[in-house]
Amino acid sequence: MDVSLAGILGAGLLVMASPGPATLAIAAASMQDGRRNGLALAAGVTTGSVTWSLLAAAGLGVVMASHAWAFTLVRYLGAGYLLYLAIRSARTALQRQTPADTPDEWTAPTSPAASYRRGLMIHLTNPKAVLFFGALYSLGLPAGAGLSELAVIVAALGALAGLIFCGYAILFAAPPVARGYARLKRAFSAVFAVLFGGAAIRILISRAPAG
């Protein structure tokens, strides 16, 4: 195939593995709720990544790049959800003591299904994801590429996303990391609150693509 698969996967690796809202949420879930929930959240992020990849292949990236209102709508949804996560983390950081019989909502037991939905929501409300995949396809696919070429790229990027995000979940759920979180729970929560809030602000001040 006349497709730059290595180039596409290389660019995908750099972007997916770099720190961002998704990797931050995976780290938080893995340390706070354990490997199972971390992997579930990573699966949600991967599903969101594949969804955006499919939509970009279908041309939505071009639509969002040329219609500022669509980009802005998704941007506000994403920023709002990240601010919600920031507030939850801040509440835990400010809470000096959590009674055993009334756990706060962030540290209360979380089901894998809820973790999966959280990961999916984080990635589906990131408007830059579809633009990123659209750029990958425009750079790595030849003119007139068929469905078979698109299917290979979507599958390869999906597998790469799963490996990266699940790898992060396993890393941050490692016993030494989990024990460190247990000792420094409030400090970690404060850091998560700042980082989630910062990510939300960056999304809010980002400009819509010119078009």
Salt bridges, closest charged atoms under 4 A:
GLU105 OE1 - ARG88 NE 3.94
GLU105 OE2 - ARG91 NH1 2.71
